[in-house]
Amino acid sequence: MSATIQKPGQPAAAPETARSARSLVDAVFRAREISIAGALVLLVLFTWIAEPRFLDGQGIKDLLLNAAILVLLAVGQSVVVITRNIDLSVGSVVGLSAFACGKFVSGTDHGVLTVLVLGVLVGAGCGVVSGALVSFGRVPALVVTLGMLYIIQGVDYWWAQGAQINAADVPQSVLDLGSGSVLGVPYLPLISFVVLAGTAYVLRTYRGGRELYAIGSSPEAARLAGVPIRRRVLGAYLFSGAVSGFAGALWLARFGTVVADNAHGWELTVVSAVVVGGVAIVGGTGTVWGAALGALLLTTISGALAVLKVDSFWQDAIAGALLLAAISVDRIVRVRMTRALRKRSAR
């Protein structure tokens, strides 16, 4: 998805050109998402042929559970990347949120809602700090979020002091959220799907969502059109942080045992999922559906390598290779699209 803003004094023919541009961009990224889905199907088929147990009941359940948290993080990251920014602190926020929630409920009978709300609040607080520095302080997003990554990790290690939260100390109702299912489908993938669908709807339907695309497409044009850029960017980081904190609470429910470095190093995986899924690293285009497909693809690759007994080193190597390939494809597509749009305008 993309957004085009009409500048003051633009010729009357501009709306038709803008619609043509949007149609072309949308078609390109729909094709990108379809190709990712096709690659996912081929990967699953190949792995199933090599090892039939990959698609048995437990195998599918594990695949969905493993992808659920990464999909959530990819959704939050997409909203930030669409605005031409990035959030490298998502993994550390997950770790801090998971440990904070575990510490809070350890040895108590607090319910699921309390854990989820606490996780969202912890993540939202981290997101607000990053967003304020990027949007109002005008500090580069890469610098801010990299600094936040190390700060949050330091706080988490200082707080934990080498201790861990054990599943035996976590209320059973919380653990049931991570292991329960409805009609055979685990709760966590269903929760991720609801967040994914809701975010996609808001981005495509509401003005605030479309303005995020406008900021990523052209910040200067968005400013001239009256888009509140600082507030929208702050909101994007707040959302990313809240989703990461929510994912941390689900991490506690999923695994029960929590240590200070949970989700350490997930930043590359999340960014790779987003970019591989078709969200342009330079902002303005892509959808959360594509990012979710990217997350599912990377999770499936990880599961396939494990089933095929391939060294886990190759998981990170493949993720890095896919990231470079996706960025290269984005660049090539943008150059060709620019040429095509210029030819259409010339006509």
C-alpha positions as CSV (number, residue, x, y, z in Angstrom):
1,M,0.0,0.0,0.0
2,S,1.2,3.6,-0.6
3,A,-0.1,7.1,-0.2
4,T,0.2,10.2,-2.5
5,I,-0.5,13.7,-1.3
6,Q,-1.5,16.4,-3.6
7,K,0.5,19.6,-3.2
8,P,-1.0,23.1,-3.4
9,G,-1.2,24.3,-7.0
10,Q,-0.9,20.9,-8.5
11,P,-2.5,20.6,-12.0
12,A,-6.0,19.2,-12.3
13,A,-4.6,16.1,-14.1
14,A,-2.5,15.2,-11.1
15,P,-5.2,13.2,-9.3
16,E,-5.4,10.8,-12.3
17,T,-1.6,10.5,-12.3
18,A,-1.7,9.9,-8.5
19,R,-4.3,7.2,-8.9
20,S,-2.3,5.6,-11.6
21,A,0.8,5.6,-9.4
22,R,-1.1,4.1,-6.5
23,S,-2.5,1.4,-8.7
24,L,1.0,0.5,-10.0
25,V,2.6,0.4,-6.6
26,D,-0.3,-1.7,-5.1
27,A,0.0,-4.1,-8.0
28,V,3.7,-4.5,-7.5
29,F,3.4,-5.2,-3.8
30,R,0.5,-7.5,-4.2
31,A,2.7,-9.5,-6.6
32,R,5.5,-9.4,-4.0
33,E,3.2,-10.9,-1.3
34,I,1.9,-13.6,-3.7
35,S,5.4,-14.6,-4.5
36,I,6.3,-14.9,-0.8
37,A,3.2,-17.0,-0.2
38,G,4.2,-19.2,-3.2
39,A,7.8,-19.6,-1.8
40,L,6.3,-20.5,1.6
41,V,4.1,-23.2,0.0
42,L,7.0,-24.6,-1.9
43,L,9.2,-24.7,1.2
44,V,6.6,-26.5,3.2
45,L,6.0,-29.0,0.4
46,F,9.7,-29.7,0.0
47,T,10.2,-30.2,3.7
48,W,7.1,-32.4,4.0
49,I,8.4,-34.6,1.2
50,A,11.8,-34.9,2.9
51,E,10.3,-35.4,6.4
52,P,6.5,-36.2,6.5
53,R,6.4,-35.5,10.3
54,F,6.9,-31.8,9.5
55,L,3.2,-31.4,8.8
56,D,1.7,-33.7,11.4
57,G,-0.6,-32.3,14.0
58,Q,2.1,-31.3,16.5
59,G,4.3,-30.0,13.7
60,I,1.7,-27.6,12.5
61,K,0.9,-26.5,16.0
62,D,4.6,-25.8,16.8
63,L,5.0,-23.9,13.5
64,L,2.0,-21.6,14.4
65,L,3.2,-21.1,18.0
66,N,6.7,-20.2,16.9
67,A,5.5,-17.7,14.3
68,A,2.9,-16.0,16.6
69,I,5.3,-13.8,18.5
70,L,7.4,-12.9,15.5
71,V,4.3,-12.0,13.5
72,L,3.3,-9.6,16.3
73,L,6.7,-7.9,16.3
74,A,6.7,-7.7,12.5
75,V,3.3,-5.9,12.6
76,G,4.6,-3.3,15.1
77,Q,7.9,-2.9,13.2
78,S,6.0,-2.4,9.9
79,V,4.1,0.6,11.2
80,V,7.4,2.3,12.2
81,V,9.2,1.3,8.9
82,I,6.3,2.7,6.8
83,T,7.1,6.1,8.3
84,R,10.7,5.9,7.0
85,N,12.0,5.0,10.5
86,I,13.1,1.8,12.3
87,D,12.9,0.3,15.8
88,L,15.9,-1.8,16.8
89,S,14.8,-2.2,20.4
90,V,11.9,-4.6,19.9
91,G,13.8,-7.7,21.0
92,S,15.0,-6.0,24.2
93,V,11.5,-4.7,25.0
94,V,10.1,-8.2,24.7
95,G,12.8,-9.4,27.2
96,L,12.1,-6.6,29.6
97,S,8.3,-7.0,29.4
98,A,8.5,-10.8,29.8
99,F,10.7,-10.5,32.9
100,A,8.6,-7.7,34.4
101,C,5.4,-9.7,33.9
102,G,7.0,-12.8,35.3
103,K,8.3,-11.0,38.3
104,F,5.0,-9.3,39.0
105,V,2.9,-12.5,38.9
106,S,5.5,-14.9,40.3
107,G,4.0,-16.7,43.3
108,T,0.6,-14.9,43.0
109,D,-2.8,-15.6,41.5
110,H,-2.9,-12.7,39.1
111,G,-5.0,-13.3,36.0
112,V,-4.2,-13.2,32.3
113,L,-5.6,-9.7,31.8
114,T,-3.3,-8.2,34.4
115,V,-0.3,-9.8,32.7
116,L,-1.3,-8.5,29.3
117,V,-2.0,-5.0,30.5
118,L,1.3,-4.8,32.3
119,G,3.2,-6.0,29.3
120,V,1.5,-3.4,27.1
121,L,2.3,-0.6,29.6
122,V,6.0,-1.6,29.9
123,G,6.3,-1.7,26.1
124,A,4.4,1.5,25.5
125,G,6.6,3.3,28.0
126,C,9.7,2.2,26.0
127,G,8.0,3.2,22.7
128,V,7.1,6.7,24.0
129,V,10.7,7.4,24.9
130,S,12.0,6.3,21.5
131,G,9.3,8.0,19.7
132,A,9.7,11.3,21.5
133,L,13.5,11.4,20.8
134,V,12.9,10.6,17.1
135,S,9.9,12.8,16.5
136,F,10.5,15.8,18.8
137,G,14.2,15.5,19.5
138,R,14.9,14.8,15.8
139,V,17.6,12.3,16.7
140,P,18.1,9.6,14.0
141,A,15.9,6.6,14.6
142,L,18.9,4.2,14.2
143,V,20.8,5.9,16.9
144,V,17.9,6.2,19.3
145,T,16.6,2.7,19.0
146,L,20.1,1.2,19.1
147,G,20.8,3.1,22.3
148,M,17.4,2.0,23.7
149,L,18.3,-1.6,22.9
150,Y,21.4,-1.4,25.1
151,I,19.8,0.6,27.8
152,I,16.8,-1.8,28.1
153,Q,19.1,-4.8,28.1
154,G,21.3,-3.2,30.8
155,V,18.2,-2.5,33.0
156,D,16.9,-6.0,32.4
157,Y,20.3,-7.6,33.4
158,W,20.6,-5.4,36.4
159,W,17.1,-6.2,37.6
160,A,17.4,-9.9,37.0
161,Q,20.8,-10.3,38.7
162,G,21.2,-13.6,37.0
163,A,17.9,-14.9,38.4
164,Q,15.1,-16.4,36.3
165,I,11.3,-16.8,36.5
166,N,10.3,-20.5,36.6
167,A,7.1,-21.8,35.1
168,A,6.2,-23.4,38.5
169,D,5.9,-19.8,39.9
170,V,3.7,-18.5,37.1
171,P,-0.1,-18.7,37.6
172,Q,-1.7,-21.6,35.7
173,S,-4.2,-19.3,34.0
174,V,-1.3,-17.5,32.3
175,L,0.4,-20.7,31.2
176,D,-2.9,-21.9,29.9
177,L,-3.0,-18.9,27.5
178,G,0.3,-20.1,26.0
179,S,-0.7,-23.8,25.7
180,G,-4.4,-23.7,25.2
181,S,-6.4,-23.8,22.0
182,V,-9.8,-23.5,20.5
183,L,-10.9,-26.1,17.9
184,G,-7.4,-27.3,17.8
185,V,-5.9,-23.9,16.9
186,P,-3.6,-22.4,19.7
187,Y,-4.6,-19.2,21.3
188,L,-1.4,-17.3,20.4
189,P,-1.7,-17.5,16.6
190,L,-5.4,-16.4,16.9
191,I,-4.4,-13.4,19.0
192,S,-1.6,-12.5,16.5
193,F,-4.1,-12.7,13.7
194,V,-6.6,-10.4,15.4
195,V,-3.8,-7.8,16.0
196,L,-2.7,-8.2,12.4
197,A,-6.1,-7.8,10.9
198,G,-7.0,-4.9,13.1
199,T,-3.8,-3.1,12.3
200,A,-4.2,-3.7,8.5
201,Y,-7.8,-2.4,8.7
202,V,-6.7,0.8,10.5
203,L,-3.8,1.5,8.1
204,R,-6.0,1.1,5.1
205,T,-9.2,2.7,6.3
206,Y,-8.5,5.5,8.7
207,R,-6.9,8.8,7.9
208,G,-4.2,8.4,10.5
209,G,-3.1,5.1,9.0
210,R,-3.0,6.6,5.5
211,E,-1.0,9.6,6.8
212,L,1.7,7.2,8.0
213,Y,2.2,6.1,4.4
214,A,2.2,9.7,3.3
215,I,5.0,10.5,5.8
216,G,7.1,7.6,4.5
217,S,6.5,8.4,0.8
218,S,7.4,12.1,1.2
219,P,7.8,13.8,4.5
220,E,8.0,17.2,2.9
221,A,4.8,16.7,1.0
222,A,3.1,15.4,4.1
223,R,4.1,18.5,6.0
224,L,2.8,20.8,3.3
225,A,-0.5,18.8,3.3
226,G,-0.9,19.5,7.1
227,V,-0.1,16.0,8.3
228,P,1.0,16.1,12.0
229,I,4.3,14.3,11.3
230,R,5.7,14.4,14.9
231,R,2.5,13.0,16.5
232,R,2.1,10.3,13.9
233,V,5.7,9.1,14.2
234,L,5.4,9.2,18.0
235,G,2.2,7.2,17.7
236,A,4.0,4.6,15.4
237,Y,6.7,4.1,18.0
238,L,4.1,3.9,20.8
239,F,2.3,1.2,18.9
240,S,5.4,-0.7,18.2
241,G,6.5,-0.6,21.8
242,A,3.0,-1.6,23.0
243,V,2.9,-4.6,20.6
244,S,6.4,-5.6,21.7
245,G,5.4,-5.4,25.4
246,F,2.3,-7.4,24.6
247,A,4.5,-10.0,22.8
248,G,6.7,-10.1,26.0
249,A,3.6,-11.1,28.0
250,L,2.7,-13.8,25.5
251,W,6.4,-15.0,25.7
252,L,5.9,-15.6,29.4
253,A,2.6,-17.4,28.7
254,R,4.3,-19.5,26.0
255,F,7.5,-20.6,27.7
256,G,6.8,-20.0,31.4
257,T,10.5,-19.8,32.2
258,V,12.0,-16.3,31.6
259,V,15.5,-15.0,31.9
260,A,17.0,-11.6,31.2
261,D,18.1,-12.1,27.7
262,N,14.9,-13.5,26.2
263,A,14.4,-12.5,22.5
264,H,18.0,-11.3,22.4
265,G,19.1,-10.7,18.8
266,W,15.6,-10.8,17.4
267,E,16.1,-7.4,15.9
268,L,17.6,-8.7,12.6
269,T,14.9,-11.4,12.3
270,V,12.1,-8.9,12.8
271,V,13.6,-6.4,10.3
272,S,14.2,-9.2,7.9
273,A,10.6,-10.4,8.1
274,V,9.3,-6.9,7.5
275,V,11.5,-6.1,4.5
276,V,11.2,-9.6,3.0
277,G,7.5,-9.2,3.3
278,G,7.5,-6.2,1.0
279,V,7.6,-3.2,3.4
280,A,10.2,-0.9,1.8
281,I,13.0,0.0,4.2
282,V,12.8,3.6,2.9
283,G,9.2,3.8,3.9
284,G,5.9,4.6,2.2
285,T,5.0,1.2,0.8
286,G,4.1,-2.3,2.0
287,T,1.5,-3.9,4.2
288,V,1.4,-5.7,7.5
289,W,0.0,-8.7,5.7
290,G,3.2,-9.0,3.7
291,A,5.3,-8.5,6.9
292,A,3.3,-11.4,8.5
293,L,4.1,-13.6,5.5
294,G,7.7,-12.7,5.8
295,A,7.7,-13.6,9.5
296,L,5.9,-16.9,8.7
297,L,8.5,-17.6,6.0
298,L,11.5,-17.1,8.3
299,T,9.9,-19.2,11.0
300,T,9.2,-22.0,8.5
301,I,12.8,-21.9,7.3
302,S,14.0,-22.2,10.9
303,G,11.6,-25.2,11.5
304,A,12.6,-26.8,8.2
305,L,16.3,-26.5,9.0
306,A,15.7,-28.1,12.4
307,V,13.7,-31.0,10.9
308,L,16.3,-31.6,8.2
309,K,19.0,-31.5,10.8
310,V,20.9,-28.6,9.2
311,D,23.2,-26.5,11.4
312,S,21.3,-23.7,13.1
313,F,24.1,-21.3,11.9
314,W,22.4,-21.3,8.5
315,Q,19.2,-19.8,9.9
316,D,20.9,-16.4,10.6
317,A,22.8,-16.7,7.3
318,I,19.6,-17.2,5.3
319,A,17.8,-14.4,7.2
320,G,20.7,-12.0,6.3
321,A,20.8,-13.2,2.7
322,L,17.0,-12.7,2.4
323,L,17.3,-9.2,3.9
324,L,20.0,-8.2,1.4
325,A,18.0,-9.7,-1.5
326,A,14.8,-7.9,-0.4
327,I,16.5,-4.5,-0.2
328,S,18.1,-5.1,-3.6
329,V,14.8,-6.0,-5.1
330,D,13.1,-3.0,-3.5
331,R,15.8,-0.7,-5.1
332,I,15.4,-2.3,-8.5
333,V,11.6,-2.1,-8.3
334,R,11.6,1.6,-7.3
335,V,13.9,2.6,-10.1
336,R,11.7,0.8,-12.7
337,M,8.6,2.2,-11.2
338,T,10.0,5.7,-11.3
339,R,10.8,5.3,-15.0
340,A,7.3,3.8,-15.7
341,L,5.6,6.7,-13.9
342,R,7.7,9.3,-15.8
343,K,6.7,7.7,-19.1
344,R,3.0,7.8,-18.1
345,S,3.3,11.4,-17.0
346,A,5.0,12.4,-20.3
347,R,2.0,10.9,-22.2
